[in-house]
């Protein structure tokens, strides 16, 4: 391949079976790799058009994706069927890109699906939450820093009319239909049981002529309403506006009032604009360091002494955000929680070092969102920070908390192992609440587990809660995991946990969060 350096070829073949150099009409100018078996003997020199080797569906995917190439991005993998003209075709995972130095060429790497972790059983996630997560990641990858994509793209959301149930077969039909019009055939998904979204090309005449809701009603009988967001009008190549769109779509997915599409139709620009202002306000909190740490004691139940403190954050809230919890949840939804978590860990490390200079420091546990730990970039930065402060491992511990389900427990398990290998203790927060169940405990080899307060608050009078508590404590004892009971508000709670064998307690009975460190547990009046 005359225009491509050897190192580029080597990089391509690390994951690919075939590397193609195409002109802007998709004629194959050069080809390397397993050419004969895949594409036929004579494919170079402009003699063969790549699109002729694809199915109709594959042609649509590659043509629409190529319009999004800027020289600074890479798109894929797209699973398409490829083979000799009029011959048998085989599935390949395809990546396409342009080089900044060769804007008149398109480069395509063809890989057997298994090489890039795609198989027929894993080509697409099955659970709605996983589909939604993948869709948002692809959306960000498509628009971020890419004004050309924003100029040409539309985002359409659809919702079934109130009271209509959609069975799984119809959900699949709707999703596949929308994918057939989406960019690259992969930018459409089900956001909830009755809600869908699709990113499509405004220059695609075929898609322009289609009323998605009307056509889907003919096919499925489901009455749908729709609203379309113009990416150019919403400036979606700007990072904060893109985060605002993702947040708006997440809010749309969660809405149960039946009026979400109508709101988007009427107030799309306003909704994104208001959310963008909230993003900017949160960024300012980070930039100005406009948050403080308060510390709540965690007490050894048998010794009745303070063991360590949990660091909790308190914000100077911007006017449009009403509570501390709303601030954290918003940061998770718009993808800023990793920046905040890093700032909190850094602040806690600084606090410990300040106290050590004064003669001594207590143990401090810092919360880390499961979403932050799901980011490979965040983990690289966190591991580097922890390695650089390894001498504080007896003072600093880390609590994994999450207000939304973590999607890749295996990856998170690897993160936990890495933090523990450095020497830092890891706690699993709010065990038993929401998604944090026994599967988490199996996948995440933690040092300690914090039992959610819902199981403790009513345990004095509720034998079922006591049974759950007892089983958790016995399981943790068998696994060698320390237990912490949350929401200890009375002497009765503390006594019950002590009798059940819970190791530590936390709650207002022992002390409220305070800027100061309480050296002795305070008994609530």
Secondary structure as the mmCIF struct_conf table of DSSP 4:
data_model
#
loop_
_struct_conf.conf_type_id
_struct_conf.id
_struct_conf.beg_label_comp_id
_struct_conf.beg_label_asym_id
_struct_conf.beg_label_seq_id
_struct_conf.end_label_comp_id
_struct_conf.end_label_asym_id
_struct_conf.end_label_seq_id
TURN_TY1_P TURN_TY1_P1 UNK A 2 UNK A 3
BEND BEND1 UNK A 4 UNK A 4
HELX_RH_AL_P HELX_RH_AL_P1 UNK A 6 UNK A 15
BEND BEND2 UNK A 17 UNK A 17
STRN STRN1 UNK A 18 UNK A 23
TURN_TY1_P TURN_TY1_P2 UNK A 24 UNK A 25
STRN STRN2 UNK A 27 UNK A 27
STRN STRN3 UNK A 28 UNK A 33
BEND BEND3 UNK A 34 UNK A 34
HELX_RH_AL_P HELX_RH_AL_P2 UNK A 35 UNK A 39
BEND BEND4 UNK A 41 UNK A 41
TURN_TY1_P TURN_TY1_P3 UNK A 44 UNK A 47
BEND BEND5 UNK A 48 UNK A 48
STRN STRN4 UNK A 49 UNK A 49
HELX_RH_3T_P HELX_RH_3T_P1 UNK A 50 UNK A 53
STRN STRN5 UNK A 54 UNK A 54
HELX_RH_AL_P HELX_RH_AL_P3 UNK A 56 UNK A 66
TURN_TY1_P TURN_TY1_P4 UNK A 67 UNK A 68
BEND BEND6 UNK A 71 UNK A 72
STRN STRN6 UNK A 74 UNK A 83
BEND BEND7 UNK A 84 UNK A 84
TURN_TY1_P TURN_TY1_P5 UNK A 85 UNK A 86
BEND BEND8 UNK A 87 UNK A 87
STRN STRN7 UNK A 89 UNK A 99
TURN_TY1_P TURN_TY1_P6 UNK A 100 UNK A 101
STRN STRN8 UNK A 102 UNK A 111
HELX_RH_3T_P HELX_RH_3T_P2 UNK A 113 UNK A 116
TURN_TY1_P TURN_TY1_P7 UNK A 117 UNK A 117
TURN_TY1_P TURN_TY1_P8 UNK A 120 UNK A 122
BEND BEND9 UNK A 123 UNK A 124
BEND BEND10 UNK A 127 UNK A 127
HELX_RH_AL_P HELX_RH_AL_P4 UNK A 128 UNK A 143
TURN_TY1_P TURN_TY1_P9 UNK A 144 UNK A 145
HELX_RH_AL_P HELX_RH_AL_P5 UNK A 147 UNK A 152
STRN STRN9 UNK A 153 UNK A 160
HELX_LH_PP_P HELX_LH_PP_P1 UNK A 161 UNK A 161
TURN_TY1_P TURN_TY1_P10 UNK A 162 UNK A 163
HELX_RH_AL_P HELX_RH_AL_P6 UNK A 168 UNK A 181
BEND BEND11 UNK A 182 UNK A 182
HELX_RH_3T_P HELX_RH_3T_P3 UNK A 183 UNK A 185
TURN_TY1_P TURN_TY1_P11 UNK A 186 UNK A 186
BEND BEND12 UNK A 187 UNK A 187
STRN STRN10 UNK A 188 UNK A 192
TURN_TY1_P TURN_TY1_P12 UNK A 193 UNK A 194
STRN STRN11 UNK A 195 UNK A 201
TURN_TY1_P TURN_TY1_P13 UNK A 202 UNK A 203
HELX_RH_AL_P HELX_RH_AL_P7 UNK A 205 UNK A 208
TURN_TY1_P TURN_TY1_P14 UNK A 209 UNK A 209
HELX_RH_AL_P HELX_RH_AL_P8 UNK A 212 UNK A 220
STRN STRN12 UNK A 224 UNK A 230
TURN_TY1_P TURN_TY1_P15 UNK A 231 UNK A 237
BEND BEND13 UNK A 238 UNK A 238
HELX_RH_AL_P HELX_RH_AL_P9 UNK A 239 UNK A 254
BEND BEND14 UNK A 257 UNK A 258
HELX_RH_AL_P HELX_RH_AL_P10 UNK A 260 UNK A 288
TURN_TY1_P TURN_TY1_P16 UNK A 289 UNK A 289
STRN STRN13 UNK A 291 UNK A 300
TURN_TY1_P TURN_TY1_P17 UNK A 301 UNK A 304
STRN STRN14 UNK A 305 UNK A 315
TURN_TY1_P TURN_TY1_P18 UNK A 319 UNK A 320
HELX_RH_AL_P HELX_RH_AL_P11 UNK A 324 UNK A 333
TURN_TY1_P TURN_TY1_P19 UNK A 334 UNK A 335
HELX_RH_AL_P HELX_RH_AL_P12 UNK A 337 UNK A 357
TURN_TY1_P TURN_TY1_P20 UNK A 358 UNK A 359
STRN STRN15 UNK A 364 UNK A 369
HELX_RH_AL_P HELX_RH_AL_P13 UNK A 370 UNK A 373
TURN_TY1_P TURN_TY1_P21 UNK A 374 UNK A 374
HELX_RH_AL_P HELX_RH_AL_P14 UNK A 376 UNK A 388
TURN_TY1_P TURN_TY1_P22 UNK A 389 UNK A 389
HELX_RH_3T_P HELX_RH_3T_P4 UNK A 390 UNK A 392
TURN_TY1_P TURN_TY1_P23 UNK A 393 UNK A 395
STRN STRN16 UNK A 396 UNK A 401
BEND BEND15 UNK A 403 UNK A 404
BEND BEND16 UNK A 407 UNK A 407
HELX_RH_AL_P HELX_RH_AL_P15 UNK A 409 UNK A 422
TURN_TY1_P TURN_TY1_P24 UNK A 423 UNK A 423
STRN STRN17 UNK A 425 UNK A 431
TURN_TY1_P TURN_TY1_P25 UNK A 432 UNK A 432
BEND BEND17 UNK A 433 UNK A 433
TURN_TY1_P TURN_TY1_P26 UNK A 434 UNK A 435
BEND BEND18 UNK A 437 UNK A 437
HELX_RH_AL_P HELX_RH_AL_P16 UNK A 438 UNK A 443
BEND BEND19 UNK A 444 UNK A 444
BEND BEND20 UNK A 447 UNK A 447
STRN STRN18 UNK A 448 UNK A 451
HELX_LH_PP_P HELX_LH_PP_P2 UNK A 452 UNK A 452
TURN_TY1_P TURN_TY1_P27 UNK A 453 UNK A 453
HELX_RH_AL_P HELX_RH_AL_P17 UNK A 454 UNK A 457
TURN_TY1_P TURN_TY1_P28 UNK A 458 UNK A 461
HELX_RH_AL_P HELX_RH_AL_P18 UNK A 463 UNK A 479
TURN_TY1_P TURN_TY1_P29 UNK A 480 UNK A 480
STRN STRN19 UNK A 482 UNK A 485
BEND BEND21 UNK A 490 UNK A 490
HELX_RH_AL_P HELX_RH_AL_P19 UNK A 491 UNK A 500
TURN_TY1_P TURN_TY1_P30 UNK A 501 UNK A 501
STRN STRN20 UNK A 504 UNK A 505
BEND BEND22 UNK A 507 UNK A 507
TURN_TY1_P TURN_TY1_P31 UNK A 508 UNK A 510
STRN STRN21 UNK A 514 UNK A 514
BEND BEND23 UNK A 515 UNK A 516
HELX_LH_PP_P HELX_LH_PP_P3 UNK A 517 UNK A 518
BEND BEND24 UNK A 519 UNK A 520
HELX_LH_PP_P HELX_LH_PP_P4 UNK A 521 UNK A 524
#
